[in-house]
Amino acid sequence: MDLSNLDFFDKSPEEELIRRLVKTGLTRLEAEFLLYCFFSDRLDDISRPDEDSILNNQYF
């Protein structure tokens, strides 16, 4: 008896997204990293250089 299609436990939304991403061919680690990049609050703290700063070599 194959019970793999039955969901006895509620999956978290994150786990469901990871499962769907893995179905596209990503590894689980890649899927988790992708979700981290999209949903992490820490990424808001990263300052991105603007064009003038790059042209003035402030980042080199």
TAKA-V215241 format. One record per residue. SS is DSSP state (H for helix, E for strand, C for the rest). Layout:
ss=SS
ss=SS
This chain:
ss=C
ss=C
ss=C
ss=C
ss=C
ss=C
ss=C
ss=C
ss=C
ss=C
ss=C
ss=C
ss=H
ss=H
ss=H
ss=H
ss=H
ss=H
ss=H
ss=H
ss=H
ss=H
ss=H
ss=C
ss=C
ss=C
ss=C
ss=H
ss=H
ss=H
ss=H
ss=H
ss=H
ss=H
ss=H
ss=H
ss=H
ss=H
ss=H
ss=C
ss=H
ss=H
ss=H
ss=H
ss=H
ss=C
ss=C
ss=C
ss=C
ss=C
ss=H
ss=H
ss=H
ss=H
ss=H
ss=C
ss=C
ss=C
ss=C
ss=C
